[in-house]
C-alpha cells in the first residue's frame, strides 16, 4: 500500500475522539471454525488462495482489503469501543467489521496469519492473512497494546451497556438543556477538494 492509500483510509475512519490504525499491506479475510486447523505456509500464496487445513473444516475465503483498527475513546457521546474493519482499497468503504472484547482471543499463530473469534458466534474464527510479514507483526503489536488491559471497558461485554444505562439515568434526572457541540468538537472534512472549474474531460 502507498502512503496516500493508507492516509485515505485513515481519514475515512478518523473522527472526533477516535484513534485509528491502518495496516500497511493488503489483508485477505477467511472464515472458519475452531476446528479448522492452521493453514500451511505453502498454500498462502496468491490472492484469495484457500489455505489447506490440518483437519476439520476448511477455511473459506471471503474478501480482501485494508485492515483497520478503530478505537472510540469514550470521551465523546459514543461509548468506548474497539473495532476491527476490513475496508475497500481505494474507497475506504466497509467490507467487513467486528468488535473486539475479552472473548476475541486475537492471536498470531503464523507470521502472516492471525485469527480471532467472531463476536456474534465465538465458535467461528476469522482468519486474516497479511501480504507482508513485517506489516503483520506491527499490526499484531498494535492489537496487543490496545487489548492488554483486562479492566478496559472496551474489553468488557457489560462495560458499554452499564455506561449507557448510567447516561440514560443521568439524563432522566437532569432537566438541563444539552450543550451544543462547539466548532472544535466537529472534525474537519475528509478528502475535501475545492473545485473551481470543470472541463469537458471532467
C-alpha positions in Angstrom: 0.0 0.0 0.0 1.2 3.5 -0.7 1.3 6.3 1.9 -1.5 8.0 0.1 -3.8 4.9 0.2 -3.1 4.5 3.9 -3.8 8.1 4.6 -7.0 8.0 2.6 -8.4 5.1 4.7 -7.2 6.6 7.9 -9.1 9.9 7.2 -12.2 7.9 6.2 -12.5 6.4 9.7 -10.9 9.2 11.8 -13.4 11.4 13.7 -13.6 13.4 17.0 -12.1 11.4 19.9 -11.4 8.4 17.8 -8.0 6.7 17.3 -7.3 4.8 14.0 -4.5 2.5 12.9 -4.3 1.2 9.3 -2.4 -1.9 8.2 0.4 -1.3 5.8 -0.5 -4.1 3.3 -3.4 -5.9 1.8 -5.1 -8.4 4.1 -7.2 -11.5 3.0 -10.1 -12.5 5.1 -11.1 -16.1 5.7 -13.8 -17.6 7.9 -13.6 -21.0 9.6 -14.3 -22.7 12.9 -12.2 -23.5 15.9 -11.7 -27.0 14.3 -10.4 -25.6 11.0 -6.7 -26.0 11.9 -4.0 -23.7 10.7 -3.2 -23.0 7.0 0.0 -24.5 5.6 2.6 -21.8 4.6 2.9 -23.3 1.1 -0.8 -22.7 0.5 -0.8 -19.0 1.4 0.5 -17.7 -2.0 -1.8 -15.9 -4.3 -4.7 -13.5 -3.8 -7.7 -15.4 -2.4 -6.0 -18.8 -2.4 -7.7 -21.1 0.0 -5.3 -22.3 2.8 -5.0 -26.0 3.5 -6.0 -27.2 6.9 -4.6 -29.7 9.4 -8.0 -31.2 9.7 -11.7 -30.4 10.2 -13.5 -27.7 8.1 -11.7 -25.7 5.5 -11.1 -22.0 5.8 -13.4 -20.1 3.4 -12.0 -17.1 1.6 -14.3 -14.1 1.8 -12.7 -10.9 0.6 -9.6 -8.7 0.7 -8.9 -5.1 1.6 -7.2 -2.8 4.1 -7.4 -3.8 7.7 -8.2 -1.0 10.2 -8.4 -0.8 14.0 -10.8 1.9 15.2 -10.9 2.9 18.9 -13.7 5.0 20.1 -12.1 6.5 23.2 -15.4 7.1 25.0 -14.5 10.8 25.6 -17.3 11.9 23.4 -21.0 10.9 23.3 -20.1 7.4 21.9 -19.3 4.5 24.3 -15.7 3.3 24.5 -15.4 0.5 21.9 -12.6 -1.2 19.9 -13.5 -2.4 16.4 -11.6 -4.0 13.5 -12.6 -3.2 9.9 -11.7 -4.6 6.5 -12.0 -1.6 4.3 -12.2 -1.5 0.5 -8.9 -0.4 -1.1 -9.3 3.0 -2.9 -12.6 4.0 -1.2 -12.4 3.0 2.5 -15.9 1.6 2.4 -16.6 -1.2 5.0 -16.3 -4.7 3.6 -16.4 -6.4 7.0 -16.5 -5.3 10.6 -16.4 -6.8 14.1 -15.9 -5.7 17.7 -13.0 -6.8 19.9 -13.6 -7.8 23.5 -12.1 -10.2 26.1 -13.6 -13.2 24.2 -12.0 -12.3 20.9 -8.7 -14.1 21.6 -6.8 -12.3 18.9 -3.7 -14.4 18.1 -0.9 -14.7 15.5 -0.2 -18.5 15.1 1.9 -17.8 12.0 4.0 -14.9 10.8 1.4 -13.8 8.2 -1.7 -15.4 9.5 -3.8 -14.0 12.5 -7.0 -15.3 14.0 -9.9 -14.0 16.1 -13.2 -15.3 17.4 -16.2 -13.6 15.9 -18.2 -11.5 18.3 -21.6 -12.8 17.2 -20.5 -16.5 17.2 -17.4 -17.4 19.3 -17.3 -20.9 17.7 -16.4 -19.2 14.4 -13.0 -17.8 13.6 -11.9 -15.0 11.3 -8.5 -15.7 9.6 -6.5 -12.7 8.5 -3.7 -13.3 6.0 -1.3 -10.4 5.6 0.6 -9.9 2.3 3.6 -8.7 4.2 5.2 -10.3 7.3 6.6 -7.1 8.8 3.2 -5.4 8.4 1.6 -8.3 10.1 3.9 -8.0 13.1 3.3 -4.3 13.5 -0.5 -4.8 13.3 -0.4 -7.6 15.9 1.7 -5.4 18.3 -0.9 -2.7 17.9 -3.8 -5.0 18.8 -1.9 -6.4 21.7 -1.2 -3.0 23.1 -4.9 -2.0 22.8 -6.2 -5.2 24.4 -3.6 -5.7 27.1 -5.7 -4.2 29.9 -8.5 -6.6 31.0 -10.1 -3.8 33.1 -10.5 -1.6 30.0 -14.3 -1.0 29.5 -13.8 -1.7 25.7 -12.8 -5.3 26.6 -15.8 -6.0 28.9 -19.1 -7.0 27.4 -21.0 -5.4 30.2 -19.0 -2.2 30.3 -20.7 -0.4 27.4 -24.2 -1.4 28.5 -23.6 -0.2 32.0 -22.3 3.1 30.8 -25.4 3.5 28.5 -27.7 2.9 31.5 -25.8 5.4 33.6 -26.1 8.0 30.8 -29.9 7.3 30.5 -30.4 7.6 34.3 -28.4 10.8 34.4 -30.4 12.2 31.5 -33.8 11.4 33.2 -32.7 13.1 36.4 -31.5 16.2 34.8 -33.7 18.8 33.2 -30.8 21.0 31.9 -30.7 21.6 28.2 -28.0 19.7 26.4 -24.9 21.8 25.4 -24.4 22.1 21.7 -21.1 21.0 20.3 -18.5 23.7 19.5 -16.6 24.1 16.3 -13.6 22.4 18.0 -15.7 19.3 18.7 -16.5 18.8 15.0 -13.9 17.0 12.9 -12.6 18.6 9.7 -13.8 17.4 6.3 -12.0 14.3 5.0 -10.5 14.2 1.4 -12.0 17.5 0.6 -11.2 19.2 -2.7 -12.3 22.7 -3.7 -13.4 22.6 -7.3 -13.5 26.0 -9.1 -13.6 24.9 -12.7 -14.8 21.9 -14.8 -13.5 20.9 -18.2 -15.2 18.7 -20.8 -12.7 15.9 -19.8 -14.0 16.0 -16.3 
